Amino acid sequence: MSCQRRKHVENRNISDWILRVVKGMFIGSGFILPGVSGGALAAVFGIYERMIGFLSNITKDFKKNVQYFLPVGIGGILGVFLLSFPVNYLLGEAEAQILWFFIGCIIGTLPALWRQAGKKGRKSKHWIIMIVTAVLAYIFLRYGEAFINASFPLNFSTWILAGVIMALGAIVPGMSPSNFLVYLNMYKPMTDAIKSLDFGVIIPIGIGAVLCVICLSKVMNYIFQKAYAGLFHFILGIVAASTIMIIPLDYNYLSFGTVICLILFVLGYILAAWMSKLDEKYKPE
C-alpha cells in the first residue's frame, strides 16, 4: 500500500471513529433528556440494527463489533455524564431553545431513516403501520402520564428498575426513559447521583440495564429478521410521535427567544444532515 493510500485510510478511520463518538453522545442524550429516545436516535443515525444484532449474539464477530461500538459507547457515556451537569439548568432556563435544537437534529436525519426503512421494500401495509403507530404513540405519550404517574421509594431495587427503564430506551426505539423516570419522581435523584458519582445508585442502574439488554435484545433481533420493513416503519411512527411530543407548546413565540429557537433548529438540522452525509461517506466498504 502506498503512503498516500495508507494516509487516506488512516484519515478515514479517524474521521469514522470521531463520527461514532459524536453519534454516541447524541444517543446518550436520549437517556437524559426528557422526550428523547436513545433507541430512536440510534435508528436515526443508522446503527440500531447493527447494535441489536450484536447485543443479541455477543460472540458473533465479537472483535469487529467491539471495535465498531467502542467509540459509540465512549460517546454515550460522555453524553450521559456531561449532560447530567447542564441538563437541569438548561431545561429550566432555556427549555424551548434546547428542545428545538434536538427537533432539528431529528428532522435532519429523517431522510436517512426513511431510506433505511425502505431498504427491503415498502408496501401499503407499512404506511399503515407507520401512521397507526404514530397516532397511538402520540396518544399514549400525551395522555399516559395520568395512568403511570407514581412515586417509588428510592432503594437498590428501584434503581435496578430505573436501569431497566433506561435500557428499554435503547432497545425499544421511541421510548424516552427520562419521561418515565420523571413520572416516577426518580429523574432528578438519578441525575444528582450521576453528577456526584454516587455508585450506590449507578451500580444498580447498570445491573438493571444489563439484565434488560440480555433479555430483550434477542427478541428485537428476531423481529428484525422476520419483519424488517414493518419494524422500521413502526420505529418511524414512534420517532414522529415522540418528536411532536417534545415541541414546546406553552412557549411565548412572540418573544425574541423565538429567533434563538429558529437558529438552534436550523443548526440542529444542518448538524444532523452533515452527520448523515459523513455516515454515507465513511461507511465500511
C-alpha atoms as a printed R data frame, in Angstrom:
    type eleno elety resid chain resno       x       y      z
1   ATOM     1    CA   MET     A     1   0.000   0.000  0.000
2   ATOM     2    CA   SER     A     2   1.386   3.410 -0.978
3   ATOM     3    CA   CYS     A     3   1.994   6.102  1.634
4   ATOM     4    CA   GLN     A     4  -0.759   8.269  0.152
5   ATOM     5    CA   ARG     A     5  -3.256   5.382  0.216
6   ATOM     6    CA   ARG     A     6  -2.267   4.477  3.786
7   ATOM     7    CA   LYS     A     7  -2.704   8.084  4.907
8   ATOM     8    CA   HIS     A     8  -6.141   8.229  3.260
9   ATOM     9    CA   VAL     A     9  -7.230   5.053  5.073
10  ATOM    10    CA   GLU     A    10  -5.922   6.358  8.414
11  ATOM    11    CA   ASN     A    11  -7.731   9.682  7.980
12  ATOM    12    CA   ARG     A    12 -10.884   7.809  7.025
13  ATOM    13    CA   ASN     A    13 -10.660   5.609 10.129
14  ATOM    14    CA   ILE     A    14 -10.057   8.589 12.424
15  ATOM    15    CA   SER     A    15 -12.993  10.505 10.923
16  ATOM    16    CA   ASP     A    16 -15.252   7.462 11.225
17  ATOM    17    CA   TRP     A    17 -14.165   6.932 14.851
18  ATOM    18    CA   ILE     A    18 -14.862  10.565 15.795
19  ATOM    19    CA   LEU     A    19 -18.223  10.440 13.996
20  ATOM    20    CA   ARG     A    20 -19.264   7.403 16.032
21  ATOM    21    CA   VAL     A    21 -18.225   9.152 19.269
22  ATOM    22    CA   VAL     A    22 -20.444  12.102 18.344
23  ATOM    23    CA   LYS     A    23 -23.301   9.744 17.465
24  ATOM    24    CA   GLY     A    24 -22.826   8.040 20.828
25  ATOM    25    CA   MET     A    25 -23.064  11.387 22.607
26  ATOM    26    CA   PHE     A    26 -26.373  12.127 20.888
27  ATOM    27    CA   ILE     A    27 -27.664   8.644 21.721
28  ATOM    28    CA   GLY     A    28 -26.507   9.089 25.321
29  ATOM    29    CA   SER     A    29 -28.508  12.299 25.473
30  ATOM    30    CA   GLY     A    30 -31.596  10.185 24.873
31  ATOM    31    CA   PHE     A    31 -31.128   8.645 28.316
32  ATOM    32    CA   ILE     A    32 -31.014  12.069 29.979
33  ATOM    33    CA   LEU     A    33 -33.249  14.445 28.036
34  ATOM    34    CA   PRO     A    34 -36.992  14.004 28.646
35  ATOM    35    CA   GLY     A    35 -38.874  13.294 25.424
36  ATOM    36    CA   VAL     A    36 -35.797  11.995 23.583
37  ATOM    37    CA   SER     A    37 -35.260   8.286 22.850
38  ATOM    38    CA   GLY     A    38 -31.766   6.804 22.691
39  ATOM    39    CA   GLY     A    39 -33.065   3.886 20.631
40  ATOM    40    CA   ALA     A    40 -34.801   6.169 18.165
41  ATOM    41    CA   LEU     A    41 -31.631   8.246 17.806
42  ATOM    42    CA   ALA     A    42 -29.629   5.042 17.251
43  ATOM    43    CA   ALA     A    43 -32.058   4.184 14.436
44  ATOM    44    CA   VAL     A    44 -31.876   7.713 13.081
45  ATOM    45    CA   PHE     A    45 -28.070   7.502 12.987
46  ATOM    46    CA   GLY     A    46 -28.153   4.134 11.254
47  ATOM    47    CA   ILE     A    47 -26.640   1.923 13.960
48  ATOM    48    CA   TYR     A    48 -29.714   0.487 15.713
49  ATOM    49    CA   GLU     A    49 -29.988  -2.655 13.587
50  ATOM    50    CA   ARG     A    50 -26.314  -3.500 13.983
51  ATOM    51    CA   MET     A    51 -26.441  -2.737 17.716
52  ATOM    52    CA   ILE     A    52 -29.363  -5.128 18.266
53  ATOM    53    CA   GLY     A    53 -27.661  -7.805 16.180
54  ATOM    54    CA   PHE     A    54 -24.509  -7.501 18.290
55  ATOM    55    CA   LEU     A    55 -26.306  -7.488 21.640
56  ATOM    56    CA   SER     A    56 -28.426 -10.497 20.692
57  ATOM    57    CA   ASN     A    57 -25.357 -12.551 19.699
58  ATOM    58    CA   ILE     A    58 -22.318 -11.204 21.541
59  ATOM    59    CA   THR     A    59 -19.888 -13.885 20.359
60  ATOM    60    CA   LYS     A    60 -20.559 -13.395 16.640
61  ATOM    61    CA   ASP     A    61 -17.928 -11.083 15.083
62  ATOM    62    CA   PHE     A    62 -17.062 -10.066 18.645
63  ATOM    63    CA   LYS     A    63 -13.772  -8.261 17.935
64  ATOM    64    CA   LYS     A    64 -15.144  -6.444 14.894
65  ATOM    65    CA   ASN     A    65 -18.273  -5.308 16.735
66  ATOM    66    CA   VAL     A    66 -16.356  -4.212 19.833
67  ATOM    67    CA   GLN     A    67 -14.081  -2.082 17.641
68  ATOM    68    CA   TYR     A    68 -17.122  -0.559 15.969
69  ATOM    69    CA   PHE     A    69 -19.144   0.139 19.119
70  ATOM    70    CA   LEU     A    70 -16.287   1.205 21.412
71  ATOM    71    CA   PRO     A    71 -16.401   4.859 20.251
72  ATOM    72    CA   VAL     A    72 -20.218   4.760 20.350
73  ATOM    73    CA   GLY     A    73 -20.068   3.541 23.955
74  ATOM    74    CA   ILE     A    74 -17.498   6.179 24.891
75  ATOM    75    CA   GLY     A    75 -19.677   8.849 23.318
76  ATOM    76    CA   GLY     A    76 -22.760   7.509 25.086
77  ATOM    77    CA   ILE     A    77 -21.064   7.632 28.485
78  ATOM    78    CA   LEU     A    78 -19.789  11.140 27.762
79  ATOM    79    CA   GLY     A    79 -23.276  12.182 26.673
80  ATOM    80    CA   VAL     A    80 -24.849  10.884 29.883
81  ATOM    81    CA   PHE     A    81 -22.257  12.281 32.291
82  ATOM    82    CA   LEU     A    82 -21.589  15.597 30.556
83  ATOM    83    CA   LEU     A    83 -25.281  16.322 30.065
84  ATOM    84    CA   SER     A    84 -26.113  15.475 33.672
85  ATOM    85    CA   PHE     A    85 -24.419  18.715 34.729
86  ATOM    86    CA   PRO     A    86 -26.085  21.275 32.470
87  ATOM    87    CA   VAL     A    87 -29.331  19.459 31.661
88  ATOM    88    CA   ASN     A    88 -31.286  20.556 34.736
89  ATOM    89    CA   TYR     A    89 -30.143  24.155 34.258
90  ATOM    90    CA   LEU     A    90 -30.767  24.303 30.519
91  ATOM    91    CA   LEU     A    91 -34.152  22.602 30.691
92  ATOM    92    CA   GLY     A    92 -35.078  25.064 33.422
93  ATOM    93    CA   GLU     A    93 -33.684  28.236 31.846
94  ATOM    94    CA   ALA     A    94 -33.818  27.595 28.076
95  ATOM    95    CA   GLU     A    95 -36.008  24.520 27.618
96  ATOM    96    CA   ALA     A    96 -37.690  25.624 24.394
97  ATOM    97    CA   GLN     A    97 -34.409  26.533 22.680
98  ATOM    98    CA   ILE     A    98 -32.708  23.245 23.603
99  ATOM    99    CA   LEU     A    99 -35.700  21.158 22.548
100 ATOM   100    CA   TRP     A   100 -35.883  22.928 19.167
101 ATOM   101    CA   PHE     A   101 -32.215  22.102 18.622
102 ATOM   102    CA   PHE     A   102 -32.975  18.419 19.200
103 ATOM   103    CA   ILE     A   103 -36.044  18.601 16.965
104 ATOM   104    CA   GLY     A   104 -33.808  19.987 14.225
105 ATOM   105    CA   CYS     A   105 -31.351  17.132 14.777
106 ATOM   106    CA   ILE     A   106 -34.084  14.517 14.495
107 ATOM   107    CA   ILE     A   107 -35.689  16.031 11.388
108 ATOM   108    CA   GLY     A   108 -32.273  16.399  9.754
109 ATOM   109    CA   THR     A   109 -31.732  12.651  9.960
110 ATOM   110    CA   LEU     A   110 -35.245  11.527  8.983
111 ATOM   111    CA   PRO     A   111 -34.392  11.217  5.243
112 ATOM   112    CA   ALA     A   112 -31.656   8.703  6.096
113 ATOM   113    CA   LEU     A   113 -34.013   6.785  8.403
114 ATOM   114    CA   TRP     A   114 -36.688   6.779  5.672
115 ATOM   115    CA   ARG     A   115 -34.224   5.294  3.181
116 ATOM   116    CA   GLN     A   116 -33.160   2.714  5.755
117 ATOM   117    CA   ALA     A   117 -36.778   1.711  6.386
118 ATOM   118    CA   GLY     A   118 -37.382   1.140  2.674
119 ATOM   119    CA   LYS     A   119 -34.155  -0.777  2.067
120 ATOM   120    CA   LYS     A   120 -36.041  -4.089  1.732
121 ATOM   121    CA   GLY     A   121 -39.153  -2.691  0.114
122 ATOM   122    CA   ARG     A   122 -42.116  -0.582  1.188
123 ATOM   123    CA   LYS     A   123 -45.759  -1.625  0.806
124 ATOM   124    CA   SER     A   124 -49.110  -0.069  1.659
125 ATOM   125    CA   LYS     A   125 -49.252  -2.003  4.931
126 ATOM   126    CA   HIS     A   126 -46.015  -0.347  6.034
127 ATOM   127    CA   TRP     A   127 -47.557   3.092  5.543
128 ATOM   128    CA   ILE     A   128 -50.494   1.938  7.665
129 ATOM   129    CA   ILE     A   129 -48.156   0.610 10.366
130 ATOM   130    CA   MET     A   130 -46.283   3.911 10.446
131 ATOM   131    CA   ILE     A   131 -49.405   6.115 10.617
132 ATOM   132    CA   VAL     A   132 -51.269   3.988 13.166
133 ATOM   133    CA   THR     A   133 -48.143   3.714 15.332
134 ATOM   134    CA   ALA     A   134 -47.606   7.481 15.209
135 ATOM   135    CA   VAL     A   135 -51.197   8.185 16.275
136 ATOM   136    CA   LEU     A   136 -51.293   5.595 19.062
137 ATOM   137    CA   ALA     A   137 -47.829   6.536 20.331
138 ATOM   138    CA   TYR     A   138 -48.794  10.208 20.422
139 ATOM   139    CA   ILE     A   139 -51.965   9.441 22.383
140 ATOM   140    CA   PHE     A   140 -50.028   7.305 24.857
141 ATOM   141    CA   LEU     A   141 -47.206   9.817 25.294
142 ATOM   142    CA   ARG     A   142 -49.607  12.749 25.593
143 ATOM   143    CA   TYR     A   143 -52.100  11.199 27.997
144 ATOM   144    CA   GLY     A   144 -50.245   8.242 29.518
145 ATOM   145    CA   GLU     A   145 -48.879  10.258 32.412
146 ATOM   146    CA   ALA     A   146 -52.240  10.139 34.178
147 ATOM   147    CA   PHE     A   147 -52.066   6.335 34.198
148 ATOM   148    CA   ILE     A   148 -48.424   5.738 35.135
149 ATOM   149    CA   ASN     A   149 -47.672   8.665 37.423
150 ATOM   150    CA   ALA     A   150 -46.461   7.279 40.729
151 ATOM   151    CA   SER     A   151 -43.759   7.600 43.342
152 ATOM   152    CA   PHE     A   152 -41.435   4.799 44.453
153 ATOM   153    CA   PRO     A   153 -39.134   4.602 47.447
154 ATOM   154    CA   LEU     A   154 -35.557   5.055 46.283
155 ATOM   155    CA   ASN     A   155 -33.572   1.927 47.118
156 ATOM   156    CA   PHE     A   156 -31.367  -0.683 45.429
157 ATOM   157    CA   SER     A   157 -34.327  -2.495 43.859
158 ATOM   158    CA   THR     A   158 -35.986   0.600 42.450
159 ATOM   159    CA   TRP     A   159 -32.674   1.791 40.986
160 ATOM   160    CA   ILE     A   160 -32.422  -1.578 39.204
161 ATOM   161    CA   LEU     A   161 -35.889  -0.776 37.807
162 ATOM   162    CA   ALA     A   162 -34.531   2.596 36.660
163 ATOM   163    CA   GLY     A   163 -31.720   0.767 34.839
164 ATOM   164    CA   VAL     A   164 -34.256  -1.486 33.125
165 ATOM   165    CA   ILE     A   165 -36.245   1.574 32.025
166 ATOM   166    CA   MET     A   166 -33.110   3.285 30.699
167 ATOM   167    CA   ALA     A   167 -32.082   0.190 28.737
168 ATOM   168    CA   LEU     A   168 -35.585  -0.029 27.277
169 ATOM   169    CA   GLY     A   169 -34.898   3.403 25.791
170 ATOM   170    CA   ALA     A   170 -32.115   1.796 23.732
171 ATOM   171    CA   ILE     A   171 -33.851  -1.493 22.931
172 ATOM   172    CA   VAL     A   172 -37.299  -0.029 22.149
173 ATOM   173    CA   PRO     A   173 -36.899   2.910 19.731
174 ATOM   174    CA   GLY     A   174 -39.084   5.885 20.557
175 ATOM   175    CA   MET     A   175 -39.371   5.158 24.257
176 ATOM   176    CA   SER     A   176 -37.995   8.026 26.316
177 ATOM   177    CA   PRO     A   177 -36.740   6.573 29.616
178 ATOM   178    CA   SER     A   178 -36.410  10.048 31.108
179 ATOM   179    CA   ASN     A   179 -40.143  10.629 30.684
180 ATOM   180    CA   PHE     A   180 -40.948   7.545 32.767
181 ATOM   181    CA   LEU     A   181 -38.343   8.436 35.377
182 ATOM   182    CA   VAL     A   182 -39.808  11.935 35.652
183 ATOM   183    CA   TYR     A   183 -43.274  10.407 36.127
184 ATOM   184    CA   LEU     A   184 -41.879   8.111 38.839
185 ATOM   185    CA   ASN     A   185 -40.115  11.017 40.594
186 ATOM   186    CA   MET     A   186 -36.749   9.322 40.056
187 ATOM   187    CA   TYR     A   187 -35.277  11.594 37.388
188 ATOM   188    CA   LYS     A   188 -33.754  14.362 39.499
189 ATOM   189    CA   PRO     A   189 -32.345  11.994 42.167
190 ATOM   190    CA   MET     A   190 -30.788   9.965 39.331
191 ATOM   191    CA   THR     A   191 -29.129  12.942 37.631
192 ATOM   192    CA   ASP     A   192 -27.927  14.207 41.019
193 ATOM   193    CA   ALA     A   193 -26.404  10.776 41.706
194 ATOM   194    CA   ILE     A   194 -24.676  10.719 38.323
195 ATOM   195    CA   LYS     A   195 -23.260  14.201 38.896
196 ATOM   196    CA   SER     A   196 -21.909  13.228 42.311
197 ATOM   197    CA   LEU     A   197 -20.705   9.768 41.116
198 ATOM   198    CA   ASP     A   198 -22.880   8.003 43.703
199 ATOM   199    CA   PHE     A   199 -22.078   4.360 42.894
200 ATOM   200    CA   GLY     A   200 -24.802   3.216 45.279
201 ATOM   201    CA   VAL     A   201 -27.167   4.444 42.540
202 ATOM   202    CA   ILE     A   202 -25.006   3.991 39.429
203 ATOM   203    CA   ILE     A   203 -24.218   0.291 40.067
204 ATOM   204    CA   PRO     A   204 -27.840  -0.938 40.416
205 ATOM   205    CA   ILE     A   205 -28.804   1.147 37.369
206 ATOM   206    CA   GLY     A   206 -26.043  -0.631 35.444
207 ATOM   207    CA   ILE     A   207 -27.234  -4.040 36.685
208 ATOM   208    CA   GLY     A   208 -30.804  -3.321 35.596
209 ATOM   209    CA   ALA     A   209 -29.652  -2.091 32.184
210 ATOM   210    CA   VAL     A   210 -27.535  -5.205 31.542
211 ATOM   211    CA   LEU     A   211 -30.372  -7.543 32.586
212 ATOM   212    CA   CYS     A   212 -32.799  -5.744 30.266
213 ATOM   213    CA   VAL     A   213 -30.406  -5.846 27.314
214 ATOM   214    CA   ILE     A   214 -29.723  -9.574 27.784
215 ATOM   215    CA   CYS     A   215 -33.430 -10.406 27.978
216 ATOM   216    CA   LEU     A   216 -34.821  -8.241 25.172
217 ATOM   217    CA   SER     A   217 -32.143  -7.801 22.504
218 ATOM   218    CA   LYS     A   218 -32.710 -11.311 21.108
219 ATOM   219    CA   VAL     A   219 -36.429 -10.597 20.848
220 ATOM   220    CA   MET     A   220 -35.851  -7.399 18.884
221 ATOM   221    CA   ASN     A   221 -33.297  -9.091 16.634
222 ATOM   222    CA   TYR     A   222 -35.799 -11.895 15.876
223 ATOM   223    CA   ILE     A   223 -38.424  -9.314 14.898
224 ATOM   224    CA   PHE     A   224 -35.867  -7.626 12.628
225 ATOM   225    CA   GLN     A   225 -35.182 -10.923 10.890
226 ATOM   226    CA   LYS     A   226 -38.874 -11.662 10.367
227 ATOM   227    CA   ALA     A   227 -40.351  -8.200  9.735
228 ATOM   228    CA   TYR     A   228 -37.600  -5.738  8.841
229 ATOM   229    CA   ALA     A   229 -39.712  -3.188  6.966
230 ATOM   230    CA   GLY     A   230 -42.600  -3.439  9.411
231 ATOM   231    CA   LEU     A   231 -40.377  -2.830 12.429
232 ATOM   232    CA   PHE     A   232 -38.587   0.109 10.809
233 ATOM   233    CA   HIS     A   233 -41.867   1.773  9.822
234 ATOM   234    CA   PHE     A   234 -43.053   1.165 13.378
235 ATOM   235    CA   ILE     A   235 -39.899   2.984 14.518
236 ATOM   236    CA   LEU     A   236 -40.647   5.827 12.092
237 ATOM   237    CA   GLY     A   237 -44.098   6.210 13.637
238 ATOM   238    CA   ILE     A   238 -42.600   6.293 17.144
239 ATOM   239    CA   VAL     A   239 -39.987   8.855 16.098
240 ATOM   240    CA   ALA     A   240 -42.671  11.072 14.551
241 ATOM   241    CA   ALA     A   241 -44.855  10.916 17.670
242 ATOM   242    CA   SER     A   242 -42.016  11.490 20.122
243 ATOM   243    CA   THR     A   243 -40.717  14.412 18.047
244 ATOM   244    CA   ILE     A   244 -44.136  16.076 18.058
245 ATOM   245    CA   MET     A   245 -44.344  15.424 21.796
246 ATOM   246    CA   ILE     A   246 -41.220  17.438 22.633
247 ATOM   247    CA   ILE     A   247 -42.358  20.531 20.693
248 ATOM   248    CA   PRO     A   248 -42.756  23.243 23.370
249 ATOM   249    CA   LEU     A   249 -46.391  24.360 23.144
250 ATOM   250    CA   ASP     A   250 -46.505  26.691 26.131
251 ATOM   251    CA   TYR     A   251 -43.668  28.941 24.926
252 ATOM   252    CA   ASN     A   252 -44.264  32.595 24.041
253 ATOM   253    CA   TYR     A   253 -43.336  32.543 20.355
254 ATOM   254    CA   LEU     A   254 -43.878  36.300 20.069
255 ATOM   255    CA   SER     A   255 -40.735  36.868 22.135
256 ATOM   256    CA   PHE     A   256 -37.147  37.348 20.934
257 ATOM   257    CA   GLY     A   257 -36.366  33.827 22.143
258 ATOM   258    CA   THR     A   258 -38.211  32.522 19.102
259 ATOM   259    CA   VAL     A   259 -35.324  33.713 16.948
260 ATOM   260    CA   ILE     A   260 -32.949  31.644 19.085
261 ATOM   261    CA   CYS     A   261 -35.290  28.655 18.735
262 ATOM   262    CA   LEU     A   262 -35.242  29.032 14.957
263 ATOM   263    CA   ILE     A   263 -31.455  29.416 14.799
264 ATOM   264    CA   LEU     A   264 -30.885  26.362 17.002
265 ATOM   265    CA   PHE     A   265 -33.424  24.349 14.989
266 ATOM   266    CA   VAL     A   266 -31.566  25.167 11.766
267 ATOM   267    CA   LEU     A   267 -28.194  24.425 13.376
268 ATOM   268    CA   GLY     A   268 -29.521  21.091 14.638
269 ATOM   269    CA   TYR     A   269 -30.861  20.239 11.191
270 ATOM   270    CA   ILE     A   270 -27.576  21.173  9.495
271 ATOM   271    CA   LEU     A   271 -25.536  19.189 12.030
272 ATOM   272    CA   ALA     A   272 -27.696  16.079 11.600
273 ATOM   273    CA   ALA     A   273 -27.756  16.313  7.795
274 ATOM   274    CA   TRP     A   274 -23.967  16.750  7.782
275 ATOM   275    CA   MET     A   275 -23.534  13.727 10.042
276 ATOM   276    CA   SER     A   276 -25.785  11.676  7.739
277 ATOM   277    CA   LYS     A   277 -23.620  12.613  4.752
278 ATOM   278    CA   LEU     A   278 -20.473  11.744  6.681
279 ATOM   279    CA   ASP     A   279 -22.020   8.431  7.609
280 ATOM   280    CA   GLU     A   280 -22.580   7.634  3.946
281 ATOM   281    CA   LYS     A   281 -19.068   8.758  3.070
282 ATOM   282    CA   TYR     A   282 -17.332   6.718  5.760
283 ATOM   283    CA   LYS     A   283 -19.498   3.595  5.679
284 ATOM   284    CA   PRO     A   284 -17.388   0.459  5.604
285 ATOM   285    CA   GLU     A   285 -16.865  -0.755  2.058
